[in-house]
Structure formats: structure tokens, C-alpha cells
Amino acid sequence: MAQPRVPGGGGDELDLPCGETKRVRDLDLGMREFDCACGETHAVVTDSHPPERFVPEFLVEVLREAIETTSEEMPEFGTPHLMGIVLEEFPKRVVSEDVSEDQQLGYAMLWVTDFDSRRLHEIIVELVVELMEHAVSHAEDDDALSQFETEMLQFDVSEFVEQYRAERDLDSDDVYA
């Protein structure tokens, strides 16, 4: 939970999963990870980051068509939903904060993880694959489920992430890293 340091002074601090704190205003839109005083690197995600940061656009379109959201604030599937899945799976390794009151940030939601940005990317891909498998299992089509499972046995998440990041030419300064 963010703790005010100086009222109105933009000094809110975020308690990180590692136990350290970080000034929220130090986490800008261009930042995708940072080296922490704890010695680890933590991924940073904001609601303004597109879900295509993690998965290809065609898959985002499929997810948007297949997943019905119930939120008026977030009517279509996006990064907040991806991070919600991560938060649900790793509640002690992800912190989230609603920073919508700070109009100078350029984003309303912030997530910081115990993982670096590459590991977070892998986790999101793994969770999306699990989500897809769950959806296929509800289709009551044994052939489709069998085919999906066979294809997923050949799917290497780490290799996918490596290729996806290389294709997008991602480095620490890029928008989608």
C-alpha cells in the first residue's frame, strides 16, 4: 500500500514484494524494470502498457473476443486483466497500486513484481496458455482438446519469449520490454 511521504508532493511510496519501498513517481511510463536496493530486478507494468507487450496482436484480439469482461472501467481485455491473472497466481510476489489520483503519472494502475521483465513475460505467456487450455476443455470437443494439448507439448515458452522480444527488438529502453 502506498504511504504518503509529503501530502500533495508526489511522494507516495510503494511497498515492494521484497520489503523495500520505491517512490511511485520514480516509476515512469518508459520503465519496464529496475534494479532494486534488495539486489534483485523488478518488472514494472502500468495499465497504459498494451497487452501486446507480452503476446501478439492476433492473440490479444482472440482474447478480447473470447473473454467477457464485467467492468465498465475496463470493458475489453487488456493489460490489467493479464496482471490480475499474475496477481492471482502470485499474490505475494506482485504488488499493485491504484495511482489514478496522481494526474502527473500518465497511468492509473501500477504493478511491480518480484520477477524481472523477462520472467514476468514468460509467466504471462504460461498463464495465457493455461487460460486457453481451460477454454478449449470447456468446448466439449475432445479432438480439439487433444490437438491443443499436443501442440502445447511442442510449445517452448522460453523460446517464444526470446523470439517475440527479438522480433519486437526489445531492450530496456523500449516501450514493450
Long-range contacts (C-beta under 8 A, 24 or more apart in sequence): 1-97, 2-97, 2-99, 10-102, 10-104, 12-99, 12-102, 14-95, 14-97, 14-110, 14-112, 15-95, 16-42, 16-95, 16-112, 17-42, 17-92, 17-93, 17-94, 17-95, 17-112, 17-113, 17-114, 18-42, 18-114, 22-112, 24-97, 24-99, 24-102, 24-105, 24-110, 25-102, 25-104, 25-105, 27-110, 27-112, 28-105, 28-106, 29-105, 29-106, 29-107, 30-173, 30-175, 32-117, 32-172, 32-174, 32-176, 32-177, 33-116, 33-117, 33-172, 33-177, 40-114, 40-116, 41-116, 41-117, 42-112, 42-113, 42-114, 42-115, 42-116, 43-111, 43-112, 43-113, 43-115, 43-116, 43-117, 43-119, 43-120, 44-110, 44-111, 44-112, 44-117, 45-79, 45-83, 45-110, 45-111, 45-112, 45-113, 45-120, 46-79, 46-106, 46-107, 46-109, 46-110, 46-111, 47-78, 47-79, 47-80, 47-107, 47-108, 47-109, 47-110, 48-106, 48-107, 49-79, 49-175, 49-176, 50-78, 50-79, 50-176, 51-77, 51-78, 51-79, 51-81, 51-82, 52-176, 53-79, 53-121, 53-175, 53-176, 53-177, 54-82, 54-121, 54-124, 54-125, 54-128, 55-124, 55-125, 55-128, 55-164, 56-164, 59-128, 63-128, 63-131, 66-135, 80-109, 82-124, 82-127, 82-128, 83-109, 83-111, 85-124, 85-127, 85-128, 85-131, 86-111, 86-113, 86-120, 86-123, 86-124, 86-127, 87-111, 89-123, 89-127, 90-114, 90-123, 117-172, 117-177, 118-161, 118-165, 121-161, 121-164, 121-165, 122-157, 122-158, 122-161, 125-157, 125-160, 125-161, 126-157, 129-155, 129-157
